[in-house]
Amino acid sequence: MSISIMNIDQKATIVSNAEGRDESQASSADLFAKIVYSGKAITSSSVTDYIDAAVIHGLKMNVWRKESGDVSNSATNSSATLGMDEIEFTLPCSDVDITAIETIANGQMVDIIFTKTGNITGHSVKIETFNFEKAQIVSTFFFIQTAVTPSITIRFKAKKIEITRFDYKEGKPAGQKVYVVDFVTNTSK
């Protein structure tokens, strides 16, 4: 197992204030994670429209199709088996850290929704969501150091992912595209 920790500028890690970024003419997207445990959001922030989600530092996901390794087969992917590695994300320490350990200890499920926002008509405009129902947190890694915001890296396994991409035209909503992959039934649509 390998864990990578990135050193992120403290001015960019937790504060999600569009005015500060716009003054410096930055246009990077924000990432949020909403974790629902026993029907209640355990994440929070002071960002308008995302008070039940936490600002996260980053996210790693990998969806793949299993291949047989038979190079003589004419199909590029010779197996129909879909898979997904453990998903990993990092956020500032909060009450989430204790609850994450509790769910690991008790083998309980959570729902996790990632939202990517961008600067279309404001920084809180949804660009993409990744919805994981009945996910299982499998590990937590704490990074605590003097003069650095303490963080927790959470890794979880998902049974299903629903990805929604939101389209905009001239700053106004112009539809969305949804794709679902179910790793239990090995189906996608």
Disulfide bonds with the S-S distance in Angstrom:
none
